[in-house]
């Protein structure tokens, strides 16, 4: 059995397709809803920190 460029490309396409299907099933799995709901709120997690801990809204460029 020879591996020509067409066979290698076909196997590469198959691997990418299997990875895509696996990732899609993982993302849309109902058991992951709670984890993704928590992850959606991560950017807003710093809102409850005291002002001295939070980064300043504007940074000085040193001039």
Secondary structure, DSSP 8 states (H G I E B T S, - for coil): ----HHHHHHHHHHHHHHHHHHHHHHHT-GGGHHHHHHHHTGGGGGGGS-TTTS--SS-----
